[in-house]
Amino acid sequence: MGIYCPETGFNTVVPYIGGLTEEDGDVALVAQSGWVCEHVMLISYERGLRFSKVLSIGNQSDLTFVDFLEYLGSDPKTTSFLRISKE
C-alpha cells in the first residue's frame, strides 16, 4: 500500500523515482493494487498527467473506497477521479 501527495512531497508509492513529487495536478487515483498505482503513475507521468493524490487501498480492512471517495470529493486540489478495480 502506498500514498502519493505531491503537495506535501509524501511518496510511498514510487519513492525511488526522483522528481515525481515536484509537480501536482488535479486528478486523484485510487486502486486496490500498489503495483497498478505505480505503473499508472509512471505511464501517466510520462504523458504529462499529474496527480493530486494517489492511494493504494489494499484489502480495505479499515478504510474503504467510500471513505476515500468522500475525502477526495471534498479535496479542493482534486477535480477528477480515477478508480481502478478488478470488480
N, C-alpha and C positions, 0 to 999 in steps of 0.2 A: 504494500500500500504506500501511497505517496501523496504529497501535496505540492503544488506549484503555485506560488503567488508572486509574480514579478514586482508588484508594487512594494513589497517588503524585502525582496531578494531571497525568499524562502523557497528552496527547491530540493525536495527529496525524491522526485520522480526521475530526473536525469541530472544528478549533481555533477557528473563528470563531463558535461558539455559546457564549455566556457562560453560566456556571453549570452546565454539563453535567458538570464534574468534581467537583462538590460532594458528590454522593451516590453511594454504590456499592451494588450488590446482590449476588446470588449466582448470576446467570446469565451464562455465557460465550457469546459469539457468534464463530464462525469462518466467514468467507466468502471466496470467491475474489476477488470484486469489491469494490473500495473504495467504489464507488457504492452497492452493495447494503448494505454496512455502514453507510454514512452514513444512508441512508433508513430502514433498520430501526431504527437507534439513535434517530433523531428521532421516528419514529412511536411506538416503544416508550416513549420518554421522556415524550411527551405523554399516554400512557395509564398512566403510573405505574410501568412496569417499569424497573428499574435493573440495570446490568451489573457484573460483577466484572472482566471483561476483554472486549475486542473486538479481534479480529485479522483484518486483511485480508491474505490469504496469497499473492495474485497467482498466478504460474505455478509456485510451489513448487520453484524451481530449486535451492534449498539445503535449506531445512527443509520437511518435508511435513506434511500433515494429521495423520498418525500421531504425528509429533513433538509437535505442539501438543496433541493428544488426551492423550498421556502426561503432558505438563506440567499441563494443566488437570485431569486426573484426580487429580493429587496436590496440587492447589491447595486449601488449606483455605477460601479465600474463595469457591470455586465449588462449587455443589451441583447445578446444572442446566447443560445444554449444548445449544446450538442450532447446527446446521451448515446452511449454505445453499450448495447446489451445483447446478450445471446438469447433473451426471452422473446 
